[in-house]
Amino acid sequence: MVHNFDPVLINLGFIKIHWYSLAYIFGILFGWWYGRFIIKKKVKAKDKENYIRNFDDLISYIIIGVIVGGRLGYVIFYNYSYFIEQPVEIFKLWEGGMSFHGGLIGVIISTYIFSKLKKLNYKIYFDVICCVAPIGIFLGRVANFINSELYGIPTEKPWGIIFPKIDNLTRHPSQLYEAFLEGIILFILINFLFLKKSLNYGVTSFIFLVFYGIFRIIVEQFREPDKHIGYVLNFISLGSLLSIAMIIFAFIFASKINSNEKN
């Protein structure tokens, strides 16, 4: 298959609507709706209305966390020297270039600050966000595929894709692997556990961090590393390294939850 998708959905000359932008918009809208649904299902009756009402306000914090964290994460982790020389390029979000790990940090910080200001249990919101996050991840990875970015290493598999904007090699559609594992599979796993099992608040967040990290490391084996970065120490990609750090953070977070429960 030859990739022939246009990253611009609508081009009116004076304005362009990109698939990438729509992925974020619809991810946030679906996440907001589904997040409210989950809160109604899982939060105790006496606290339900309070958490739903504040969740509407939290969305603004999450949007800022995703955009600022995701973009700064990409700038710092993946292409610091380029953006330092051309700082105006930092603001061209429509051209792609967002770091999941940076966005994750942004969401964690913004949600924690919001919860503390409102005197609410941040672990409840963490779990809810983890349940809805795979929706945005799925849409984002599909948008990456449409943009011909984050493509895979060369392959002879029959489902390989040729990305003419890159070269004429047949490559793994690693963006779609991520959409499947980090989007669909992770969504089913996390939501089943959160909605069907009686887990302490925070446990779902721990599971999300661990399994996203594992899935990301798996897909990184099929993904072409950034040319200006290559492999760290000649054998591991930066994405895998960040995912390992993410898994370590998950266990630190879990130990904190366990310590608080005992106290």
N, C-alpha and C positions, 0 to 999 in steps of 0.2 A: 504494500500500500504506500502510495506517495501522499505525504501530508500537503494538503492544499487549502487549509482553513485560513481565513482572514481574521486577524486579531481584532479588527474593527467591525462591529456588528452593523452600525449605522454611521454613515459619513455624509454630513450635510454641508461640508465645506467649512463653515464657521464653528462647527462643533462635531466631535467624534465620540461615539459611544462604544467603548471597548468591552469585550467579553470579560476581561480581568476586573474592571470596575464593577460590572454587574454581579460577578461572583461574590464580591465583598458585600454589595448591597443586599442581595437575596440571602446570603449567608446570615447576615445580621437580622434581617426581617424574619426568616424562618426560625433562627435561634431565639429571638425574642418571643415569638408565639409559642414555640415548643417549651421554652424555659418556664413560661407561665403555667403551661399544662402540667409540667413535672412538679412544680411547687404545689399546685392544687392537689396532686396525688400523694406527695410524700411528706409535706410539712404538717405538723400538728395543727388541728383546727383552730386553737386559740392564737396561733402565730401566723396562720396562713395569709390572712388579708394584709398584715403588716409586711410580710416578705414579698408578696405579689406587688404591692404598691411601690415598695422600694426597688424592686427589680426593674420596674419601668425607668426609674431614675438611674439605676446602675448601668443600664445600656449605654448611656452617654459616656460613662467612665470606661466601659469596655471598648467602645469604639476608639476612644483616644488611646487607650492602652494598646490595642491591636495595631493601629496605624503608626503611632509614634514608636512603639517598641519594635514592631515588625520592620519598619524602615531603618531605624537606627541599628537594629541587629544586623541587617543586611550590610549597611554601611561599615559598621565596625568589624563584623566577623568576616565578611566576604570580599570587600573591595575598598578598604579604608584609604589607600593611597590615591585611588582614582577620584573619589569624592572629595578628598581634601583639596585636590588640584582644581576640581570643578564642582564647588559646593552647590551651585544652582541646580545641578542634576539630582540632588537629593530630593527635591520637591516634585520631580516628574514621576509620580506614583503610577500613572497610567501606562508607563512603559514597562512595568513589572519591577521586580527586585524587592521582595519582602522575605524576611527570615521568620520561619515558624518559631524558632527558639527565642528570637527577639520579641516576637509578638506574645509568646507565652509569658515571658518575664514582664512585659508591659501589662498584661491582663492580671497576673498574680498581684503585682504592686497596686494597680488601680482598684482591684476588687478588695484587697486587704484594707487599703486606706478608706474606701467607701464604707465597708462594714464596720470599721472602728469608729468612724464619724457618726454612723447611725446606731451604734451599739447593738449590732446584729452579729450572729454567728457566721463568720467568714467561711467556715468549712461547708456550710449548707450551700452557699453561693458557688464555692469552688466545685462542689459535686454537680450542681445543676449545669454550670458552664461546661464541665467535662462531658456531660451527657449530650449537649447540643453542639459542642465544638466540631465533632466529625462531620456535621453538615457543611460547615464552612470549609473544612479541610477538603472534603470531596469536591466542592464547587471550585475551590482554589486550584486544586491539582488538575482538574479538567481545563481550567483557564490556562494553566501553565502549558498543557498539551497544545491548546489552540495557538498559544503564543510561540510555539516551537522553542521553549526554554526548559531547562532542567531535563534534557533528553538523556537517553541511555547510551551505554557503550555499544559498539558494533556487535551484531549478531547474525547468525544464519538461520535463526528460527523463522518459521513461516509467518508468524504474526509481527515480524519486524516492520518498522516504519522508516521510510526515507524522508528526511526533513531537508528539502531543497534549500532552505535559507541557511542551513548549516553546511551540508556537503551532500554527496551522493551515496553515502554509506547507509546500509540498512541497520537500524539501531533498535534497541529495546525501548518500547514506549514506557519508560520508567515512571512518567507522570501518572499514567493510568494504573500502574502497579500500586502506586501510593494512594490513588483515589480509591482503589479497591480495599487495600489493607487498612490504611489510616482513616478512610472514610466509611465505607460500608461495613467491613468486619468489626472495626473498633466501635462503631455506632451500635451495632447489634449486641456486642459483648457488654459494653458499659451500661447500656440502657436495660438490658436483661438483669444485670446484677443490681442496679440501683432501684429498679421498679419491682423486681420480684423477690429480692432477698432483703433481710433485715440487717443491714450493715450500719455500723457507726458512721456518723458523718466524718468525711475525710478519707475513708477507706476507698471509696470510688475514685477519688482524685489520685490516690496512690496507684491504683490499678491502671488508670488512664495513662499516667506518666510512664509507668513501666512498659506497658504494651505498646504505646506509641513509640517509645524508644527502641523496643525490639523490632517492631515493624519497619521503622525508619532505617535501622542498621541493616536489615535484610535487603531492603530496596536499594540502599546505597551500593550494594555489591553489583548492581546492574546499571547504576547511574554514572554518567560521565562527570568526573570532577571538574570544577571550574578551572579553566586553562591557566589563569593567573595564580592559582593556588596549588593545583595538583593534589597529590597525596601527602599527608603529614607523615614525616619519617619514611616516606616512600611506600607505605602500605595501608594507611587508613585515611579515609576522607574526612574533611572537616565536619560534614554532617553527621558522620558516625561518632566522631569525637564529642560533639555537642550533645548527641543523644545518650552517650555513655554518662556524661556529666548530668544529664537530665534524670537518668535512672538512679544515679547516686543521690541526687537531690530528693528523689521520691522516697528513698529509704530513710534519709534524714528527716523528711517530713513525717513519715510513718512513725518513727521513733518519738518524735515530738507529740504526735497524737496519742500514742500509747502512754507516754509519760504523763500527759495531762489527764488522761482517763483514770490513771492510778491515783493521781493527786485529788 
